[in-house]
Amino acid sequence: MAETKDVFGQEPHPVEDDFYEEPMRKRRKSDRDQRFRAFPSVEQSSLKEYEKLESRTRRVLSNTYQKLIQSVFLDDSVPNGVKYLINRLLALIEKPTSDPIYIGLFGSTGAGKSSLINAIIQQAMFLPVSGESICTSCIVQVSSGCCGQYEAKIHLLSDQEWREELKNLTKLLHRTEELGGEEADAWNGDEAAEEAARKLQMVYGNGAESKNYEELLKAKPKGKIPTCRVITLKAEEAEELSNKLDPYIRMQRRDWDGEAAEMHIWPLIKHVEVTLPKSDLIPEGVVLVDIPGTGDFNSKRDEMWKKTIDKCSVIWVISDVERVSGGRAHEDLLNESIKACQRGLCRDVALVVTKTDKLHLPEYLRERKAGNQAIQSQREAVLERNEMIKLQRTRILKEKLERKLPADFKVLEASDLVYTVSAQEYWQQALLTEEETEIPKLREDIRKSLLVKKKRTVTKYVTEAFGLLLLTDSFNSTQKLPRSKGNQGFHQTLKAVCLKNGVYASRTLARIDLNEALTQPIYDQIDPVFASIFRTGKPAGLALMPHLDAFKYSLQEKMMEIGIRSGWKYDSCKKNFLIQEISAILGGLEDHILRRKRRIYESLTASIQSDLKLCYEEAAQITGKKACERMKDVIRRGVDRQVAEGMFERAQERMQHQFQQLKAGIVEKVKGSIASMLALASSQGDGLYKELADVGSEYKEMAKLHRSLREAAENARLRKGMQEFLLRASPRKAGPRRTPL
């Protein structure tokens, strides 16, 4: 039997595709303490208290779980109530600590994303920067870890993913043989075709752009492709890793030498993960993500591009000072970020204006319209312009957000929607102080986001654990209660669009999505309603989450009434358990709803794309003279035909079906969980299980931890008040001058 080889002539190897899953690592006490180095001492103390509470709570839950497992070992007749109890304990034990906070830096080519990340992590030339060409060619995420080394993992496309891209690239380039005269000249200047040729040349060498798909499948790549599809780089110093990493994440130009083996791998890279040693500036648990352009021609990378945006809880739209006042690219990025608030996890959007030190003073003074005070220096002009940009862009951005998002959306309450930064001045401080560059302000906002999330997560975790232990211990009580029952040129670009079912994504050009364009008028109408459905706050109209909250309180009251009638009046542990578990069950629905939210929102576009698939495929096959006009004609006729056959009505029905599925899923989850929970709460120790383990000691320790939680919250409030008082009382000192790496 013949050996199976991949397109690179190597044995197949399983590829880890999950961009976000991180293995949980056991940490020594000293390592845990180092996690908070980036925080001021007052906040460090608070975080350590919460970390300790979480760790001790897990230990108590683990001890309880082990006791219960031993008490039911080898018994086939375990009641459903005990099963529910054991499963809830296991779920809480295995529940991960706070997920990382992903902060997406979303901007066009040359906007300064990499320079900004370098300044935030205090490594001047760590990620490649350039003022003359594209630099970052793929998604790069940067975070700090608990190790002492600098490390980077370069994830490559799998064999199947590269075959898909190879097929599309050769289809795109194949049209050169069919074009002549002016059409060929137009094609030669097309960005999509140029990039396709550059990729093939980089992987297979000069002349690869003229070969067909079958020939390239047999060709041997110039660079060595690791079978595991992951390249790991390590270094003791930042500069050393930066030099190793540069060829992998910098977009290679035609005129580069190209002899280095790393450069030949560049087109195969899917994403890069960089981990820094323990940091005094960026806390562990924060991931800065450099998101280049508006997508990617490769389907896998483009899907990752969209998932990355939706994974971010904070998005910074990066725009340099010379482009912030207009341009389609800037507006596209803002619109995409607002969509992330609609369909993903994003709750905070901010505009970060970069390169604010760039100012031609004579021109500025000539065009200056505001301000009575005379400008005496470049510094005064920069500061005045920064203030004007903040006022103008904050007003514009807030109006845009208010049109698209519900009134109680968190980002509308943000005190800062616009930042004016200068990475160059952060290092040089020729015009501005360190504080005036606003790099420290961005770091402070990062820390605040992580601090708030940590406190909220631990508080919820300890409270849930306490309610569960309270009920578990109660089953050993002697009190008997009654039972109750529980329930190209343009034509080349168009060719690329058709090859990808109506979507063309490039890191350098504006994203093209014909399906989205067709549905945009519908989205313009439904966006306010959609936002209202998933809004938070007081119950109003169609809002889903507030109604679930109202249902939760109503259900808790009903359970208390049933409990009183059933003789639970004096059984406080069962009452507390019911309240706590109802909160946990309905609170767990939030993740389910958020996952379905994106699918529902995108169902319109997905429906249109599905209905037009044959039309796109037909257009993609067209070659020869006047191919562009014939392709456009096929698409027009296909759209007209589908509209006549009810394309938009089907899209509406599919979205309604998605909502019905969400509704059914909510009902099913609530019914099943509450029925099991009631079966447990309605049971008494003997009836529940004769040999149920004694967890009295674990309950007492959990009660002590619950009291500590309240004390920690009170101490944190006192420390914060003292810190604010000291800050107001002490004059701010200028920081030391920074020097580049």
N, C-alpha and C positions, 0 to 999 in steps of 0.2 A: 504493500500500500504506500502511495506517495506521501512524502512528508508535507504537512500543511505549513506554508510560509505566509507571512503577511506582506504588504506592499513594500516594506522595507527589507524583505529577505530575511526576516527573523522569526523565531518561534513566537506564537501568540502568548500574551501575558495579561492576566486580569488587570483592569485599570480601575483605580478608585476615582469615581466621578463626582462624589459629593464634595462640593466646594466648602461647605460650612461645618460639617461634623468634625468636632475636635475630640480626641480621646481624653478621658478624664485622667489626670495624673495625680498620684499621691504626693503630697508635699510634706516636707518636714516643717516643724514649727518655725524655724528661722526663715524658710522659704516663704511661708505664709505671711510673716511679718513684713518681708521685703516687698510684697505686692502693693503696699500703701505708701511707698517712698515718694510718690509723686504728689501726695496730699500734704497740706499743712498739718502741723502736729495735732491741732484740735480735731480735725477731721479724721486723722489717723486713729486717734483713741476711740472715736465713735465707730469707725469701721471695724476695728479689732474686736470691739464688744459684740457687734453684730455677727462677725465671723465666728467668734467663740460660741455664741448662742446657737448658731446654725450647726456647728460641729457637734456640740453636746446634744442637741436635739436629735441628730442623726444617730448618735450612739444609743440614746434611750430607745428610739424607735427600733433600732437593730436588735437590742436586747429583748424587747417585747416580742418582736417577730420570732426570734429564735425560741423563746419560751412557748409561744403558741404553736409553732411548727412541731416541736417535740411532743406537745400534748395531744396532737392529732395524728402523729406518725403511724403509718400502716393501718389507718382506720378508713374504711370505704364509706362510712355513713356520716360524713361530716355535714352538719346542717348548713344551709345556704347563708345563714347569718354569720357563721364563723368564717366561711369562705370569703364573704364580703369584707369582713374585718381584716383577714390576712392579706387579701389583695390590696386593700387601702393602705395597710402598713407598708407593704412591699413597694407600692407606687410612690409613697412619700420618701422611702429610703432611697430609691433609685432616681428620684427627681433630681435633675442636675442643678447645680448652682446657677446663678443668673447667667443667661445667655450673653455672649459678648454684645456690646453696643457697636453696630456698624455705622460709621460716619462716611457717607459717600461724597467724594469730591467730583462733581459732575461738571465738565466743561469742555469747550472746543479745543482744538489743537492750538498750542502756544499760549493758552490762557494763564498758565503758571501753576497748575495743580502740583506738579512734582516739586517745584521750588517751594511751594507753601508747605508741603509735607516735610521737606528737608528742614525748613525753619522750625516747624513744630517739634520735630524730633531732635533738633539741634545738631544736624549733620549737613553741612552746607552743600556738598556735592554728592550726597549719597545716591539719590535717584538721578538718572541722566537728565540734564536740562540743556536746552538749546534755543536760541532765538531765531534760527534760520530754517529749521525743518521740523518735521514730526519727530517726537522723541518716544514717549511711552506707546508701545504698539499693542499692549494687551492689558487686561485688568491686573492691577498690582495691589495687594493688600499688605499693610504694614502694621505690626502689633509688637508689643513688648512681652517677653516671657520671663520664666524663672531661671533660665540658663545663663551661663556666663559668656557664651559665644554669640556671634552674629551668624544667622543661618537663613538660607533661601531655598525654597522648593519650587522648581520649575515644572509645571504639569503640562505634558504634551497631549496633542490630539491622539486618540487611539487609531489603530489601523482603519477601522470602519469609518471613523469621522474624517480621516484624511482622504480616504477613497471618495467619500461624498464631495469633499471640497475639490479634489482633483478633477472629478467628473464635471463639476460646474465651471471650474477655471478653464478647462479645455473647450467646453462648449462656448464659453465667452470668447475665447481666442480663435476658435475655428472659423469665425466669420471673416477673418482677414483674407482667406482664399476666395471668398465670394464677392468681395467689394473691390471696386476700382475707382480711379479718378478721384473726384472730390470726396466721395464717401470714404475711401481709404484714408485720405488725409484727415478727415474728421475723426475716423476711428483711431488713428495713430496718436491723437492728442487726448483720447478719452482716459479719464482717471481710473475707471474700473479696469479697463484692459491693461493699462500700464502696470497697475498693481498686480494683476494676475500674472503678467509676464515676469515681473520682478520676483514674485514668489517662486515660480517654477525654475527660474534661473538660479535662485539662491539654493534651492533644494537639489536640483539635478544638473546644474551647470548651464553654460551658454548653449543656445540652440534648443533648449527644452521647450521654449514657447512655441516652436514650430511642430512639435511632435503631438500625436493624438493620444487619447486616453490609454488605449491598449499598449502603445509603445512605452509610455511613462510608467505603467504598472510593472513592466519588465526592467525598467532602468534602475540603476543602483544610486541611491542618494550619495551626495558628496560628503555629508557629515555622518558621524556615527550616532545612530538612534538607539538609546537604551531600551531594552526589552520591557522594563517596568514602566516606561513612559513617564518617569519622574527623575529629574536631575536634582541632586542635593548639593548645595554649596555651603561650606563653613569657613569661618575666618575668625581670628582673634580680634582684629581691628576693623572698624567701619570702612576705612579706605580700601582695605584688602578685598572685602566682600563686594564693595561697590565696583571695583575694577573687574572682578570675576563676573558680576551680574550684568554689567553694561551691555555686552553684545547680545544678551538674550532678550532684553526688554526695550532696546532702542530700535526704532524702525530703521532698517538698513537702506542706504541710498545706492543708486546705480553705480556711482563713481567710487564706492568704497572698494578696498582691496579684496576683501572677501576670502582671504586665505585662512583665517581663523575658523576652526571647525564649529565654534559656537554660532557663528553668523549663519551657517547653513541650516541651522535648526530653527532660526527665528520664525519662519512662517508656520511651523508646527506647534508653536506654543499656545496653550489654551489660557492659562492664568499663572500668576506667580504669587507665592506666599513668602513674605519676609518677616522673620522674627528677630527682634532686637533683644539684647540683654536687659536685665532689670534697669528700669529707667526712673530718673528723678523727675521726669517731665510728663510722660505719658503712662498712665496706670495700666496694669494688666487688666484685660477685660474690654479694652477699647481697640477697635480695628479701623484704621484709616484706609479707605479704598479709593484708589485712583481709577476713575471710570472714564476711559478715553472716548471721545467722539459720540456718535449716535447709534452705535450698533456695529455689527460685523457681518460680512458676506457669508461666512461659515455658519450654518444653522445652529451647531452646538454652542459656538462662542456667542452667537446672537441671543440664544435662549439664556445663556449664563449672564449676559449683559442685562437682560430684562429681570432675571431673578435677583441679580445683585442689587439693582435699584430697589426692588420690592423688599429686599431683606434689610435695607438700611432704615434705621429708626430716625436718623438725622441726615438730611441732604444739604450740602453746601453747593449752590450753583456758582461756579467760578467764572468770572468774566474780567478781563483786564480793563483798565480805566479808559482805554481808547475805544473799546467796543461796547461798553455798558449802556450807552445812550441809544442804542438801536441795533438793527441787524436781525435777520431771520433766525440765525443760529442761536442767539441769546434768548429769543422768545421761545424757540423750540425746546430749549433746555428747561426753561421755567415751566412750560406747559407739561413736559414729561415729568418734572418733579411734583407738580400738583396732582398729576394722575397717580403718582406713587402714593400720595396721601389718600386718594380715592380707593385704590385697589390693594395696597400693600400695608406694610407696618409703619411707614413713615408718619411721624407726628410733628416733626420740626423741619421747616425749610428756611434757609437763610441765603441771602445774596452776599457773596464775598468778592469784593472788587479788589483786584490785585494790581501790582505795579504802580501804585499811587504816587511814587516818587517821580514818575515820568511827567514832566511838565516843562513846556517852553515858556519861560516867564514873559518875554515881550509879547508873544501871541496871546497869552492868558490875560495880560493887562489890557491889551487892545479890545478883547472881546468881553471883558469883565463888565457885568451889568449890575451886580448886587454889591452892597456894602459901602458905607460912607468912609470907613477908615482906610487910609492909604496903605497900600502894600509896600513894605520896605525890603522884603527879601523873598528868596525862593521858598524858604521854610514857611513863611506866613501864607504864601500863595497856595502851597500844598495843603496846609491845614484848613484854609478857608474853602478850597475846592472839595476836600474830603467831607467837610460839614455839609456843604450844599448837596453833594451826592447822597449822603445819608438821608437828608430830609426829602429830597425828590424821589429817590428810588424806594424809600420806605413807604411813602404815600402810594406810589404806583403799585408796588408789590402787595401792599395790604388790600388795596382795592381789588386786585386780581384774585387774591386768596378769598376775600369776602364773597366774590361772585360765585366761586366754585365750591367753597367749603361751608359747613354749618356754622352758625354764629358762636357756638361753644367749643369749636375746635381749638386745641391747645395752642397751636402756632399763632393764632390771632391774638393771644394774650402775651406773646413774647415781647420783652422790652427791647430786644435787639433783633431786627430783621435784616439789617445791612451792616457789613463790616468793611472798612477800608484798610487794606493791609499793604505792606511793602516788605517782601522777603529780603530784598537787597539792602534796604535801610536797616533791617533787623541786624544784619551782620556789620554794616559799615557805620551806621549812626552818624552820617555826615550832616543830614538835615533833621531827622526825627529821633526822638528818644526811643528806647525799647518799648515803653508803654504806648507811645503814639503809633508804632507800627501795628498795634493790635494783635500781634502774635500771642503775647501773654493772655490777652482777653479770650482768644479762641481756646487756649489751653484750659483756662478757668471754666469755660462753658462745658468743655469735655468732662472735666472732673465733676462738675455739678450734676451732669446727666447720669454719670455712673453712680455717684453717691445716692441720689434720689432713688434710682432703680434698685440698688442694693438694699437700702432700708425697706423699701416697699416689698421686695421679694422675701426678705427674712421675716418681716412682721407677719406676712401671710402664711409663711411656712410654719413658724412656731405656733401661731394661733390654730392652724389646722391640726397640728400634731397634738396640741393640748386637748382639743375637743375629742380626738380619737382615743387618747389615753384615759380621759375622764370617763368615757363610756365603758371602755374595756375593763377598767378597775371596778366599775359598778356591778359587773356581773358576778363578782364574788361577794356581793352584799347579801345579807340574810333576809332583807326586806322582800316580801312577795307582792307582786303587782299583777292585776288582771291582764290577760293576753288580749290583743286586738289583732285583726286581720290587716296585713299590708298590701297594698296594691303596686453708453459710448458716444462719443457724440451722444446725442439724445437716444438714437436708435440702439446703441450699445447698452446704455443704461436701461432702456426699456427691455432689452433682451434679458439683462440680469434680473429685472423685476419679475418678468414672466417665469424665469427659471426657478425663482423662489416663491412662486404662488402669490405674486402681488406685493412682495416686500423686498426692498433693497436697502441694506445697511452697510455703511462705510464709516470708518473711523474719522474720515476727513470731510465728507459731504453730508448734507442734510439727509436725514432718514426719509425714505420714500415708502409709504404703505398705502397702496390703492384701496385696500379693504377698509382701512381706518378712515381714509378720506371719504369713502362712500357712506360710512356710518356717522361721520362727524356731526351732520345736522341733527341726527337722532340723539347723539351724546350731548349736544348743546341743550337739548330739551330735557333729557333725563338726568343730567348731572346733579342739579339741585335736589331732585327727588331721591336719587340714589344716595346722595350724601345724607339726606334726612333719614333714610332708612337705617343707616349705620352710624348715626350720630350718638353722642353720649349726652348725659344731662337729664333734665326733667322730661317725663313722658310727654310726647307731643306728636300728634298726627301719626305718621307712618314709622316713627322711630322704633327700631327693634330692641336695642340694648336697654334703653330705659324701661320698656315694657317688660323685659325679662327681669329687671331689677324689681319692678312693681309686683310682678308675679311671685318673685322670691319672698318679698315681705308679706304678701298676702298668704302664701303657702306656709310661711313660718307661723303666722298668727293662727291659721287653721289647724296646724299641727299642735299648737299649744292648747287650743280648744278641745281637740280630740284627746290630748294628754290629760287634761283636767277631768274630762268625762270618764277616762279609762283609769283614773287613780294615780296619775303621774304628778299630781299637784306638788308633792313634796320631794319629787325625784329630780333635783336640779341638774344632775349629770345628764339625764336623758333629754331634758329640755335644752340644755346647752349643746348637746350632741346634735339634736335635730336642727337647731339654728345653724350650727357650724357646717354640718354636712350639706344642708340645702344650699348654703353659700358656696361650698366647694363644688358641688355638682353643677350648679348653674354658672359659677365662675369658670369652670372648665369648658363651658360651651364657647367662650370667647375665642379660643384658639381655633376651634372647629369652624366658627363663623368667619373668622379672618381668612382661613384657608379657602373657604368656598367663595368668599367675597371677590377675590381676584378672578376666579373662574366665571362667576356670574357677570362681572363687569366686562370681561373680554369675550363673552359668548356672542355678542352681536358681530364683532369683527371676525371671530372664528366661523360663525355661520355664513357670513358673506364669502369668506375665503373658501369654504367648503363648496358652496354653490358655484363659484367661479373657477374652480380648480381645472376642469376640462377646458374652459376657455383660455386660461393661462397656458396650459400645456399645448394647446393648438397654436397659440401665438408664438410660443417659444420655438416651434419647429419651422417657422417661416424663414426662408433664406432667399438670396438673390436680389434682383433689382427692386427698388422701392419697398424693401422689406419693412422699413419703419412704418410707412403709411399703411401697409397691409396688416401689420401687427396691431396698430391702433384701431383699424377697422374691425378686426376680429374681436378685440376687447370691447369696443363700443357695441357691436351687435350682440356679443355675449351678455353684456350688462343689460341691454334693452330687453333681451329675451328673458333673462332671469327675473327682471323687475316685473315684466308682464305675467310671469308664472308665479309671482308672489314671493320674491326673494326677501323683501323687507318684512313681510308678514311672517314668514318662516323664522326669520331672525328674532322677531318679537316673541313668537311662540316658544322658541328655544330658551330665550331668557326667562320667560315665565315658568317654563319647565324647570329651569335651574333653581328658581325661587321656591317652587313647589318641593323640589328635592331637599332644599335647605330646611324648609318648614317640616317635612316629614322626618328628616334626620334629627332635628331638635326635639320633636315630640318623642321619637323612639329613644333617644339618649336619656331624656328626662324621665320617661316612664320606667325604663329598665333600672336606672340607678336608684330612683326614689323607692321603687318597690323593694329592692334588695335592702336599702337603708332602713325602711320601715320594718322589714322582717327582723333585722338585727335589733333595732330599738325596742321592738315589741316583745323581744325574748327576755327571759329572766335567766340568770346564771345556770340553774339546774336544767331548765328546759332547753337552753341554748346548747350546752355541752357539759356533761357531768364532770369531766376532768379538766375544765378550762384552767390554764395556768394562772398562778397568783402573780399579778403584775403591780402589786401595791408599791413596791420600792421604786419601780419605774415611774408610776404615776406621781409619787411625791417629788421625784427629781424633775419631772416635767412641769409640775406646778411651780417649783422654784424657778425654773427657766422662764416660765410665763411671766412671773413677777419681775424677773430681771429684764425682760423685754420692755415692760412699762418703765422701769427705772432707767434703762438705756435711752429710751426716747426722751425722758425728762432731762437727763444729763446732757443729751445732745442739744436740746433747746437752750439750756443754761450756757453751755460752751459757746454756742453760736451768738448768743446775746453779748457775752463777754468779748468775743472776737470782734464783733461789729463795733462795740464801744472803744476797744483799743485802736482799731483802724481809724476811727473818727478822731481819736485823741492824738495819734502820732502822725507827724508829717511824712509824706511819701518820699523815699530816697531814690535817687537815680540808680539804675542797675549798672553793672560793669559793662564795658564795651565788649561786644562779641567778636571773635575772630573766626574766619572760615576754617573748615577742616583742612 
